[in-house]
Amino acid sequence: DAGVIQSPRHEVTEMGQEVTLRCKPISGHDYLFWYRQTMMRGLELLIYFNNNVPIDDSGMPEDRFSAKMPNASFSTLKIQPSEPRDSAVYFCASSLGMGGHTEAFFGQGTRLTVV
Amino acid sequence: ELKVEQNPLFLSMQEGKNYTIYCNYSTTSDRLYWYRQDPGKSLESLFVLLSNGAVKQEGRLMASLDTKARLSTLHITAAVHDLSATYFCAVDRVRGSQGNLIFGKGTKLSVKP
């Protein structure tokens, strides 16, 4: 498997614009996670899905953020409207699920810059 | 509050030396993960420690877990430049919820000749 695939790798956008980040999890993994990494706050979980259903979105900063998982092989994280403080690296990760002896595998990340 | 604390946060080592990174956590998780991150790159899984007393080794790195003390260590033996990276420990936010992780702030390791 190619691993978790994210696109785009880099995104520069102007404040107020809509941004959509994309993720393809590892085939067969039934959990998908969106994390954000910043210097100030480190790695934070934003939201996660199990079998395409959002389970916990308590980490989503505010209503400007939304995430969907329309099928087992695709998820999006949308920011509308974007603000400079949203600048960060956004990681998608997937795992085989609860109770197994495996870990979460991370994608290459999307570096978002909002100017 | 659920916390994962690593120390040190910055570590400058000479090649050939040994050192230990410590990871304390406040959850009741019996599973702990170590990840490595190179600058501008993703997180690479190094170790998954599944139970009290677990010890795993890969090359010059050895990780251990003491769930009673809520402490994990990552020991570096005879460091080489290629080990320069940031190392994160993480635990399950909820017992058994692999992937739903609380991360430490990371230890930035720099190995100098």
Interface residues (C-beta under 8 A of the other chain):
Chain A: Y31 F33 G42 L43 L45 Y48 D56 F91 A93 S94 S95 L96 G97 M98 G99 G100 H101 T102 E103 A104 F105 F106 G107 Q108 G109 R111
Chain B: Y33 Y35 G40 K41 S42 L43 E44 S45 V48 L50 F88 A90 R93 G96 S97 Q98 G99 N100 L101 F103 G104 K105 G106
